[in-house]
Amino acid sequence: MTGTDLESMTRQVKRLKREAAEAAMALHDVAEECPARWREIPEKAQAAYDRHVAYFESRQQLDVLEAAGS
C-alpha cells in the first residue's frame, strides 16, 4: 500500500468518525425531546449503529495497514 492509499484511508476513517458522532448527537437530540419525538428513536438509533460499525471496521482496517507498514 502506498502512502497515498494510507492517507486516503486515514481521511475516510476521520470522515466516518465524524459521521458516527453526528448520528449519535442526532439520537441524543431525539431522546432529549421525548416523548414528543419517540417514534424517531428506532431510525436514529439504527443510523447511529450503522455509522459506528462502519467507523470501527474502517479503523480496524487502518490499524492493520499501519501495522503492516511499520
N, CA and C of each residue as an Amber inpcrd file, in Angstrom:
protein
   210
   0.8510000  -1.1730000   0.0000000   0.0000000   0.0000000   0.0000000
   0.8940000   1.2320000   0.0000000   0.5360000   2.2020000  -0.7890000
   1.3280000   3.4180000  -0.8910000   0.9470000   4.4080000   0.1950000
   1.7820000   5.4240000   0.3440000   1.4870000   6.4770000   1.3040000
   0.1980000   7.1930000   0.9780000  -0.0760000   7.3390000  -0.3190000
  -1.3100000   7.9960000  -0.7500000  -2.5280000   7.1740000  -0.3560000
  -2.4350000   5.8560000  -0.4980000  -3.5380000   4.9820000  -0.0980000
  -3.7830000   5.0640000   1.4090000  -2.7050000   5.1030000   2.1570000
  -2.8170000   5.1990000   3.6020000  -3.4410000   6.5390000   4.0000000
  -3.0420000   7.6080000   3.3340000  -3.6200000   8.9300000   3.6010000
  -5.1090000   8.9420000   3.2640000  -5.4710000   8.3070000   2.1590000
  -6.8710000   8.2300000   1.7570000  -7.6910000   7.4590000   2.7860000
  -7.1480000   6.3630000   3.2580000  -7.8440000   5.5610000   4.2680000
  -7.9650000   6.3450000   5.5740000  -6.9330000   7.0900000   5.9240000
  -6.9680000   7.9120000   7.1300000  -8.0670000   8.9670000   7.0230000
  -8.1820000   9.6090000   5.8670000  -9.2490000  10.5950000   5.6560000
 -10.6220000   9.9410000   5.7650000 -10.7550000   8.7440000   5.2010000
 -12.0280000   8.0260000   5.2690000 -12.3930000   7.7200000   6.7170000
 -11.4270000   7.2740000   7.5000000 -11.6810000   6.9530000   8.9080000
 -12.1060000   8.2150000   9.6610000 -11.4490000   9.3300000   9.4040000
 -11.8220000  10.5860000  10.0610000 -13.2380000  11.0100000   9.6740000
 -13.5850000  10.8340000   8.3930000 -14.9320000  11.1830000   7.9400000
 -15.9710000  10.3000000   8.6130000 -15.6960000   9.0050000   8.6710000
 -16.6330000   8.0760000   9.2980000 -16.7690000   8.3420000  10.7990000
 -15.6830000   8.7350000  11.4360000 -15.7480000   9.0640000  12.8650000
 -16.6520000  10.2740000  13.0790000 -16.5080000  11.2800000  12.2190000
 -17.3570000  12.4730000  12.3160000 -18.8150000  12.1250000  12.0850000
 -19.0820000  11.2970000  11.0650000 -20.4590000  10.8990000  10.7640000
 -21.0680000  10.0960000  11.9170000 -20.2600000   9.2420000  12.5400000
 -20.7540000   8.4610000  13.6780000 -21.1010000   9.3840000  14.8450000
 -20.2590000  10.3700000  15.0910000 -20.5300000  11.3190000  16.1680000
 -21.7840000  12.1410000  15.8770000 -21.9490000  12.5450000  14.6310000
 -23.1400000  13.3150000  14.2550000 -24.4110000  12.4790000  14.4190000
 -24.3430000  11.2050000  14.0500000 -25.5060000  10.3220000  14.2030000
 -25.8340000  10.1090000  15.6780000 -24.8120000   9.9880000  16.5050000
 -25.0340000   9.8330000  17.9450000 -25.6760000  11.0950000  18.5180000
 -25.2480000  12.2480000  18.0460000 -25.8430000  13.5050000  18.5190000
 -27.3000000  13.6170000  18.0790000 -27.6000000  13.1750000  16.8660000
 -28.9820000  13.2070000  16.3840000 -29.8660000  12.3280000  17.2630000
 -29.3510000  11.1690000  17.6520000 -30.0990000  10.2860000  18.5560000
 -30.2740000  10.9560000  19.9200000 -29.2390000  11.5760000  20.3960000
 -29.3050000  12.2800000  21.6840000 -30.3480000  13.3920000  21.6350000
 -30.3720000  14.1350000  20.5440000 -31.3450000  15.2220000  20.3910000
 -32.7790000  14.6920000  20.4520000 -33.0240000  13.5720000  19.7790000
 -34.3610000  12.9740000  19.7980000 -34.7150000  12.5350000  21.2140000
 -33.7650000  11.9240000  21.9030000 -34.0150000  11.4500000  23.2630000
 -34.3430000  12.6110000  24.2020000 -33.6870000  13.7320000  24.0090000
 -33.9600000  14.8920000  24.8570000 -35.3580000  15.4540000  24.6430000
 -35.9170000  15.2120000  23.4680000 -37.2280000  15.7580000  23.1390000
 -38.3500000  14.7340000  23.3010000 -38.0540000  13.6660000  24.0370000
 -39.1040000  12.6880000  24.3220000 -40.0460000  13.2520000  25.3630000
 -41.2770000  12.9080000  25.3060000 -41.8910000  11.8810000  24.4750000
 -42.3600000  12.3800000  23.1100000 -42.1790000  13.6450000  22.8200000
 -42.7140000  14.1980000  21.5740000 -42.1700000  13.5030000  20.3270000
 -40.8930000  13.1130000  20.3310000 -40.2830000  12.5370000  19.1290000
 -39.9280000  11.0580000  19.2930000 -40.6120000  10.3530000  20.1800000
 -40.2470000   8.9750000  20.4770000 -40.2880000   8.0620000  19.2620000
 -41.1250000   8.3680000  18.2950000 -41.2270000   7.4950000  17.1070000
 -39.9580000   7.5340000  16.2470000 -39.1440000   8.5340000  16.4090000
 -37.8990000   8.6640000  15.6320000 -36.7420000   7.8560000  16.2150000
 -36.9060000   7.3720000  17.4390000 -35.7950000   6.7000000  18.1130000
 -35.2570000   5.4940000  17.3330000 -36.0880000   4.5510000  16.8570000
 -35.5220000   3.3970000  16.1500000 -34.7050000   3.7780000  14.9150000
 -35.2010000   4.7230000  14.1430000 -34.4900000   5.1560000  12.9280000
 -33.1520000   5.8010000  13.2790000 -33.1600000   6.6960000  14.2520000
 -31.9270000   7.3940000  14.6460000 -30.9360000   6.4240000  15.2860000
 -31.4440000   5.4890000  16.0850000 -30.5710000   4.5090000  16.7200000
 -29.9150000   3.6050000  15.6790000 -30.6830000   3.1700000  14.6860000
 -30.1180000   2.3190000  13.6390000 -29.0720000   3.0680000  12.8320000
 -29.3420000   4.3260000  12.5310000 -28.3790000   5.1370000  11.7820000
 -27.0870000   5.3010000  12.5860000 -27.2090000   5.5660000  13.8780000
 -26.0200000   5.7160000  14.7190000 -25.2400000   4.4010000  14.7860000
 -25.9550000   3.3110000  14.9450000 -25.3050000   1.9970000  14.9950000
 -24.5620000   1.7030000  13.6910000 -25.2340000   1.9030000  12.5710000
 -24.6260000   1.6170000  11.2660000 -23.3760000   2.4520000  11.0230000
 -23.4320000   3.7140000  11.3950000 -22.2710000   4.5840000  11.1920000
 -21.1140000   4.2020000  12.1170000 -21.4400000   3.7880000  13.3290000
 -20.3790000   3.3500000  14.2340000 -19.7480000   2.0440000  13.7680000
 -20.5460000   1.1320000  13.2510000 -19.9910000  -0.1160000  12.6990000
 -19.0420000   0.2130000  11.5500000 -19.4590000   1.0820000  10.6440000
 -18.6090000   1.4630000   9.5080000 -17.3110000   2.1030000   9.9910000
 -17.4230000   2.9720000  10.9850000 -16.2260000   3.6310000  11.5190000
 -15.2770000   2.6110000  12.1410000 -15.7870000   1.7490000  13.0260000
 -14.9060000   0.8170000  13.7110000 -14.3030000  -0.2150000  12.7660000
 -15.0380000  -0.6240000  11.7480000 -14.4750000  -1.5530000  10.7580000
 -13.3550000  -0.8800000   9.9720000 -13.5700000   0.3590000   9.5690000
 -12.5340000   1.0940000   8.8340000 -11.3280000   1.3660000   9.7190000
 -11.5780000   1.6990000  10.9730000 -10.4790000   1.9520000  11.9170000
  -9.6360000   0.6930000  12.0790000 -10.3040000  -0.4410000  12.1540000
  -9.5960000  -1.7170000  12.2890000  -8.7400000  -1.9910000  11.0520000
  -9.2860000  -1.7400000   9.8650000  -8.5330000  -1.9320000   8.6270000
  -7.3330000  -1.0030000   8.5960000  -7.5110000   0.2360000   9.0100000
  -6.4080000   1.1960000   9.0200000  -5.3220000   0.7390000  10.0030000
  -5.7120000   0.2490000  11.1490000  -4.7400000  -0.2460000  12.1290000
  -3.8990000  -1.3740000  11.5350000  -4.5330000  -2.2770000  10.8060000
  -3.8240000  -3.3890000  10.1750000  -2.8410000  -2.8590000   9.1230000
  -3.2900000  -1.9230000   8.3210000  -2.4330000  -1.3490000   7.2810000
  -1.2530000  -0.6130000   7.8840000  -1.5000000   0.1280000   8.9460000
  -0.4150000   0.8430000   9.5990000   0.5920000  -0.1190000  10.2270000
   0.0970000  -1.1960000  10.7980000   0.9890000  -2.1940000  11.3940000
   1.8120000  -2.9010000  10.3240000   1.2070000  -3.1460000   9.1720000
   1.9120000  -3.8090000   8.0770000   2.9990000  -2.9040000   7.5010000
   2.7680000  -1.6070000   7.5600000   3.7340000  -0.6550000   7.0230000
   4.8860000  -0.3660000   7.9580000   4.7500000  -0.7760000   9.2010000
   5.8060000  -0.4970000  10.1960000   6.9960000  -1.3730000  10.0040000
